[in-house]
């Protein structure tokens, strides 16, 4: 499949088959993320893969996610990034005091780029994904001992799709272009 086809085929999947995902496929997903560009080649992205039922139950008992479908996904990939990897004298945050994303916008940007690589690779491999932003960041960091200074804007669920949603309506191309 060509990249244009993969981009068009990608959907947010919220219902998954009860099938395990092999370790080799997980490695392909993380490797695709690893190959993404980042500012100053800082490579801030970190991914924690949750697949076992016991850990998912801990997350559910702790009410980490607002949507129940997350707990039934074969994989929950916790996506976070270390904002301390950038040279201090060369990088100025675009936003300051942003409690919603937990800090440095550069780390969020680079994590988003690497995560999109992961999502597109999943689509190529026949897997479905869904970005999930409604997450209790403080609690999930505590559970997994993730450093408090890391940004954690979302998780990604992954599995073999058990649904085939239609494409959502998109704005016209012209609506994406600012005019001078």
C-alpha positions as CSV (number, residue, x, y, z in Angstrom):
1,X,0.0,0.0,0.0
2,X,1.3,3.5,-0.8
3,X,1.4,6.2,1.8
4,X,-1.4,8.2,0.2
5,X,-3.6,5.1,0.4
6,X,-2.6,4.5,4.1
7,X,-3.5,8.1,5.0
8,X,-6.9,7.8,3.4
9,X,-7.5,4.3,4.9
10,X,-6.7,5.3,8.6
11,X,-9.7,5.5,10.9
12,X,-10.2,5.9,14.6
13,X,-11.1,2.4,15.8
14,X,-12.9,1.9,19.1
15,X,-13.9,-1.8,18.7
16,X,-11.3,-4.5,18.4
17,X,-11.1,-8.2,17.8
18,X,-10.0,-10.3,20.7
19,X,-6.6,-11.1,19.1
20,X,-3.1,-10.7,20.4
21,X,-0.6,-8.6,18.6
22,X,2.7,-10.2,18.2
23,X,5.9,-8.8,19.6
24,X,7.3,-8.4,16.1
25,X,4.4,-6.2,15.1
26,X,4.8,-4.1,18.3
27,X,8.5,-3.6,17.5
28,X,7.6,-2.5,13.9
29,X,5.2,0.1,15.4
30,X,7.8,1.5,17.8
31,X,10.5,1.4,15.2
32,X,8.3,3.5,12.9
33,X,7.9,6.0,15.7
34,X,11.7,6.0,16.4
35,X,12.4,7.0,12.8
36,X,10.5,10.3,13.0
37,X,12.2,13.6,12.9
38,X,12.6,15.8,16.0
39,X,13.9,19.2,16.8
40,X,17.7,19.2,17.3
41,X,17.4,15.4,16.9
42,X,16.3,15.4,20.5
43,X,14.2,12.2,20.1
44,X,12.1,12.9,23.2
45,X,9.4,10.3,22.6
46,X,8.9,7.4,25.0
47,X,6.3,4.6,24.6
48,X,5.0,2.3,27.2
49,X,3.1,-0.7,25.9
50,X,0.3,-2.1,28.1
51,X,-1.1,-5.5,27.0
52,X,-1.8,-7.6,30.1
53,X,-5.2,-7.8,31.6
54,X,-4.0,-7.3,35.2
55,X,-2.5,-3.9,34.3
56,X,-5.5,-2.9,32.3
57,X,-7.7,-3.7,35.4
58,X,-5.5,-1.5,37.6
59,X,-6.0,1.3,35.1
60,X,-9.7,0.7,35.0
61,X,-10.0,0.6,38.8
62,X,-8.0,3.9,38.9
63,X,-10.5,5.4,36.4
64,X,-7.6,6.5,34.1
65,X,-9.7,6.8,31.0
66,X,-13.2,8.2,30.5
67,X,-14.0,5.7,27.7
68,X,-14.4,2.0,28.4
69,X,-13.3,0.9,25.0
70,X,-9.7,1.8,25.9
71,X,-9.5,-1.0,28.5
72,X,-10.6,-3.7,26.0
73,X,-8.0,-2.8,23.4
74,X,-5.3,-5.4,22.9
75,X,-2.7,-2.7,23.3
76,X,-2.7,0.6,25.1
77,X,0.4,2.6,24.2
78,X,1.1,5.4,26.6
79,X,2.8,8.2,24.7
80,X,5.0,10.6,26.5
81,X,8.1,12.7,25.9
82,X,11.0,14.2,27.8
83,X,11.0,18.0,27.3
84,X,14.5,18.2,28.8
85,X,16.3,16.8,25.7
86,X,16.4,20.1,23.9
87,X,19.3,22.6,24.2
88,X,18.1,25.2,26.6
89,X,19.8,28.2,24.8
90,X,18.3,27.3,21.4
91,X,14.7,26.4,22.2
92,X,12.0,28.7,23.4
93,X,8.6,27.2,24.1
94,X,5.8,28.6,22.0
95,X,3.4,28.5,25.0
96,X,4.2,28.9,28.7
97,X,2.3,27.8,31.8
98,X,0.3,25.2,29.8
99,X,-1.1,22.8,32.4
100,X,-3.2,21.0,29.7
101,X,-0.3,19.5,28.0
102,X,2.0,19.6,30.9
103,X,4.8,21.7,29.6
104,X,7.0,22.2,26.6
105,X,5.2,22.3,23.3
106,X,8.3,21.1,21.4
107,X,8.1,17.7,23.2
108,X,4.4,17.5,22.3
109,X,5.1,18.4,18.7
110,X,7.8,15.8,18.3
111,X,5.8,13.1,20.1
112,X,2.9,13.8,17.8
113,X,5.1,13.4,14.7
114,X,6.5,10.1,16.0
115,X,3.1,8.9,17.0
116,X,1.6,9.6,13.6
117,X,4.4,7.4,12.1
118,X,3.3,4.6,14.5
119,X,-0.4,5.0,13.6
120,X,0.3,5.0,9.9
121,X,2.5,1.9,10.3
122,X,-0.3,0.2,12.2
123,X,-2.7,0.9,9.3
124,X,-0.3,-0.6,6.8
125,X,0.0,-3.7,9.0
126,X,-3.8,-4.1,9.2
127,X,-4.2,-2.8,12.7
128,X,-6.6,-0.1,13.9
129,X,-5.7,2.7,16.3
130,X,-7.4,5.5,18.2
131,X,-5.8,8.5,19.8
132,X,-7.2,9.0,23.3
133,X,-6.7,12.3,25.0
134,X,-9.1,12.0,27.9
135,X,-6.7,10.4,30.4
136,X,-5.8,11.2,34.0
137,X,-2.2,12.1,33.4
138,X,-1.3,12.5,37.1
139,X,-2.6,9.0,38.0
140,X,-1.1,7.2,35.0
141,X,2.3,8.7,35.7
142,X,2.1,7.5,39.3
143,X,1.1,4.0,38.3
144,X,3.9,3.6,35.8
145,X,6.5,5.7,37.6
146,X,6.8,8.1,34.6
147,X,8.8,11.2,35.5
148,X,6.6,14.1,36.4
149,X,8.3,16.5,34.0
150,X,7.4,14.3,31.0
151,X,4.5,15.4,28.8
152,X,1.8,12.9,28.3
153,X,-0.8,14.3,26.0
154,X,-2.5,11.1,24.8
155,X,-2.4,7.3,24.6
156,X,-3.0,5.2,21.5
157,X,-5.1,2.1,21.5
158,X,-4.1,-0.6,19.0
159,X,-5.7,-3.8,17.8
160,X,-7.2,-5.7,14.9
161,X,-10.4,-3.7,13.9
162,X,-13.8,-5.2,14.7
163,X,-15.5,-2.3,12.9
164,X,-15.2,-0.5,9.6
165,X,-16.2,3.2,10.2
166,X,-17.0,5.3,7.2
167,X,-14.7,8.2,6.5
168,X,-15.7,11.4,8.3
169,X,-16.5,14.5,6.3
170,X,-13.4,16.7,5.8
171,X,-13.2,20.4,5.1
172,X,-12.3,21.6,1.6
173,X,-8.7,21.9,0.8
174,X,-9.1,25.6,0.5
175,X,-10.2,25.8,4.1
176,X,-6.8,24.6,5.2
177,X,-4.9,27.4,3.4
178,X,-4.4,30.8,4.8
179,X,-4.7,33.6,2.3
180,X,-2.4,36.6,2.2
